[in-house]
Amino acid sequence: GTPAPLLVDLAPNGSYTIGVTIRDFTIQHTITSNETGETNDLGIWTDTSPSREDHLFGTFGFRAFHEEIFLVDDFHIVPLPTP
């Protein structure tokens, strides 16, 4: 889909934790400052389309605009506990 603008003021040279929580057909994104601990909700999206069962896997990525430079490391994928 179309990228959504980031409404969080990120500090140059700051360190952040990006959270992506996926449950059923809903995806929620957060970003947390590693310096202040402040967490901002980046949005939630639920696939309600009739074809949602056709897309049970895929990829994700990060995108830079206007020649920004950033580093991504230390991926941790943890299954959520079953409710």
N, C-alpha and C positions, 0 to 999 in steps of 0.2 A: 504494500500500500504506500501511500504518500507519507514521508517522514513528518513527524510532528515537531514543532519547534520546542526547544528546551527552555522552560520558564524559570530555571534555577540559575542564580548568579554563581558561576564556578570561579574559584580563585586560581589565578595562574600558578602553576607548579603545585597545585593542591593535590591531595590524594583522596580518592573516593571509592566506596564500595557500591557496585551496581547490583541490585537484587532483581531477579526475575522469578516470579512464582507462577507456576502453571498448575492448574487444577481443572480437570475435565476439559472444557473448551474455553476457559477463561485464563487470560494472561495479565498479570499485574507487574508493573515496573516501579522500582524505587531507586533513589540515589542517596547515599549517606556520606557525609563528610567524615573522614577518618581523623581529622583534627578536632572538630567540635561535637561530633556525634549527631548532628542535626540530620534528620531524614526527611526527604521530600518525595511525595508521591508523583510519579511521572505518568500515571495513567493506568487505566484498566480497560481491557477489551475482551469481549465475549463473542465467539463465532456462533451466530444463530442461523447461519445459512443451511439450506437443505443438504449441501454437499460437505458439511463439516466432518463427517465420518471418513471422507476421502483423503483428509490431510492430517494423519495421525503422527507424522514426523516431519522434520524440516531442519532449517538452519537459522541462525541469527547472526547479526554482525553489528559493527560500529561504523559510523560514517562521519567523516570530517568535512566541513564546509570552509571555504575561504582559506585554505592552506593551513588549518590548525594542525598542530603536531601533538600526538598523545601516545601513551604507552599503555597497553593492556597486558596484565599478567596475573598469575595465581588464580586460575579458575577452580572453583569448588562446586561440584554438582552433587546435591544431597537430596535424596527422595524425601518427600513430605510424609509424615506419619499418616496412616490410614485413619480417617475420622470414625 
